Amino acid sequence: MSIWTYLRKAFTPEQKSLASPDAAMEVIFGAETTSVGAVVSSQAALRVPAVANAIQLISEAVASLDVTVKRIEGSAEVDVPDHPALAILRGEANDWTSGFEMIRQIVIDALKSDAGGLAWVNRVNGKPHEIIRYATSAMRFDTDLETGERFYWLMNRPIPARDVIHLLPPLGRAPLSLAREAIGIALALDRHASKLFTRGARPSGALLIPQGIGEEAVKAARKAWRTAHEGEDQGRTAILYDGMTFEPFTFNSTDAQFLENRRFQIEEIGRAFNIPSPMLGALERATWSNSEQKGREFLSYTLEPWLLGLEGALRRALFSDAERRDHVIRFDRDDLTRADLATRATVINSLIASRTINPNEGRGWLGVPPRPGGDEFLNPNISAAPVPHLIGKPVSKEETDATE
């Protein structure tokens, strides 16, 4: 444990706040009741596979992208690999949390909570030293209704807004809150599905007893049947007396469109999180031709707004006032749009042949180190390989015409 972490813990008072109750307190303080009569807390919502999959998919996709710090110089952006913020985001956010885990947790909080994802930046000598994500009961904020300015509190003490990473959800409501009704119906369908394989939904069959048998005989027959054919003894050969017959009930859940309703709830939850249904496992309409397009839609319409919001939140909290003018934080989107190796090789070869890029730039895209002579813009299909001792020598017009 670093000395700064020890001092921060030693001098932080133990105070609690109920201004932002956590998931365990939602029911006590009156969380919204859905139309099916269930109170859907954050923890209950995560029991729906589509919800858990959506939150995990978005948060891990964002946290998996490579993050860089760049300095704006004119119309270009130059990497700043030695910026202290980069060591926090790529390495360890604090003594117990990696940068990947911190970014993932901030996005998860923004997907689940209307308050968004909050984290505090601990500065040492004006530079970011660590990022700490506190429980929602310890860190809160208020908003000026006229200007929208936000005021932050940590352990009931005011803290500067510039020291807070705050990723806000769209529309002022988290996707989980917007999907609460759909999640409530999905939970109700799950409960009903669990009863389909028990006697809770409908009986497996009926004993047909002819007229003339007394009530006591009926009770004895029912008791004997349950003893012989229910519980661990089910599946034995049935022996019926006195003209009794057994009529099994056939059950097909699609008769009541039960399976269709369950599929529709996956689509409904996907709409709330703005995720294409095939990415949540609804593959009925997925094909080889549209799967790649759905992946690009996932980047453009699902991840891009969260990435832009997170880049702005990190820039506001991790840079000084002077650095904010010409420094930015960027997430590398190429990892999500990268095609297969054969396609990339074909595209790079075409760009080199058209002299749009040089071979070393293409090798950089593939993660391969540059080679001597690779900075020349030559068409390898019609140009001879450059002679090493002539590299960098100006090419005459006659030589250019001869190669074209």
ABEGO torsion letter per residue (X at the ends): XBAAAAAAAAABBBBBBAABBBAAAAAAAGBBBBAAGBBBBAAAAAABAAAAAAAAAAAAAAAABBBBBBBBBEABBBBBAABAAAAAAABBABAABBAAAAAAAAAAAAAABAAEBBBBBBBBGGBBABBBBBBAAABBBBBBAAAGBBBBBBGGBBBBAAABBBBBBBGGBBAAAAAAAAAAAAAAAAAAAAAAABAAABBABBBBBBBGBBAAAAAAAAAAAAAAABEAABGBBBBBBGGBBBBBBBBBAAAAGAAAAAAAAAAAAAAAAGBBAAAAGBAAABBAAAAAAAAAAAAAAAAAAAAAAAAAAAAAAABBAAAAAABBBBBBAAAAABBBAAAAAAAAAAAAAAGABBAAAAAAAAGBBBBBGAABBBBAAABBBBBAAABGBBBBAAAAAAAX
